[in-house]
Amino acid sequence: MLAPRNIPAAYNRSWSAAVGAMRDMGVSVTRADQGAGVIEGTAGGASVTTIIKTQPDGRIRVETTTPDANLAEGLSHAYDVRMGR
């Protein structure tokens, strides 16, 4: 997976943390489109979608949706750990 050119470092860091968190939680990543800011996959039959976007103020927003509440919590924790929080 090559990163598109001219992507800010903060976005790249968030992207890498989100992809890593999915893998940490056993999500089989089926789509990872950094330019579009979308990561999709499945884990235990549950679909997972993470969207990463830069907000107007320059902050990075990461939103993950899955019907599995335990997976959602695990992904959030794994992401925070990878971000050093």
C-alpha positions as CSV (number, residue, x, y, z in Angstrom):
1,M,0.0,0.0,0.0
2,L,1.7,3.2,-1.1
3,A,0.6,6.5,0.4
4,P,-0.6,9.1,-2.0
5,R,1.7,12.2,-2.4
6,N,1.1,15.4,-0.5
7,I,-0.7,13.8,2.5
8,P,0.1,15.6,5.8
9,A,2.1,13.6,8.4
10,A,-0.7,13.8,10.9
11,Y,-3.1,12.1,8.5
12,N,-0.5,9.4,7.7
13,R,0.0,8.7,11.4
14,S,-3.7,8.4,11.9
15,W,-4.1,6.2,8.8
16,S,-1.3,3.9,10.0
17,A,-2.7,3.6,13.5
18,A,-6.2,2.8,12.1
19,V,-5.0,0.1,9.8
20,G,-2.8,-1.3,12.5
21,A,-5.6,-1.3,15.1
22,M,-7.8,-3.3,12.7
23,R,-5.1,-5.8,12.2
24,D,-4.4,-5.9,16.0
25,M,-8.1,-6.8,16.5
26,G,-8.1,-9.6,13.9
27,V,-10.0,-7.6,11.2
28,S,-9.4,-9.0,7.7
29,V,-8.9,-5.8,5.8
30,T,-10.6,-6.0,2.4
31,R,-10.2,-2.4,1.2
32,A,-7.7,0.2,2.2
33,D,-7.9,3.4,0.1
34,Q,-5.8,6.0,1.7
35,G,-6.7,8.7,-0.9
36,A,-10.4,8.2,-0.1
37,G,-9.7,7.7,3.6
38,V,-11.6,4.4,3.8
39,I,-10.6,1.1,5.4
40,E,-13.1,-1.8,5.2
41,G,-12.9,-5.3,6.6
42,T,-14.6,-8.1,8.5
43,A,-14.0,-9.8,11.8
44,G,-16.1,-12.7,13.1
45,G,-18.8,-12.1,10.5
46,A,-19.1,-8.4,11.4
47,S,-18.4,-5.7,8.9
48,V,-16.1,-2.9,9.9
49,T,-15.6,0.5,8.2
50,T,-13.2,3.2,9.3
51,I,-13.3,6.6,7.7
52,I,-10.4,9.1,8.2
53,K,-10.8,12.7,7.1
54,T,-9.2,16.0,7.7
55,Q,-11.5,18.6,9.3
56,P,-11.6,22.2,8.3
57,D,-9.5,23.2,11.3
58,G,-6.8,20.7,10.3
59,R,-7.5,18.1,12.9
60,I,-7.9,14.4,11.8
61,R,-11.2,12.7,12.5
62,V,-11.4,8.9,12.6
63,E,-14.8,7.2,12.7
64,T,-15.3,3.5,12.9
65,T,-18.6,1.7,12.5
66,T,-19.4,-1.9,13.2
67,P,-22.4,-3.7,14.6
68,D,-20.1,-5.5,17.1
69,A,-19.9,-3.2,20.2
70,N,-17.0,-5.3,21.7
71,L,-15.0,-5.0,18.5
72,A,-15.7,-1.2,18.3
73,E,-14.4,-0.8,21.8
74,G,-11.3,-2.9,21.1
75,L,-10.6,-1.0,17.9
76,S,-10.8,2.3,19.7
77,H,-8.4,1.1,22.4
78,A,-6.0,-0.4,19.9
79,Y,-6.0,2.9,17.9
80,D,-5.4,5.0,21.0
81,V,-2.4,2.7,22.0
82,R,-0.9,3.1,18.5
83,M,-1.4,6.9,18.7
84,G,0.4,6.9,22.1
85,R,-2.6,7.9,24.1
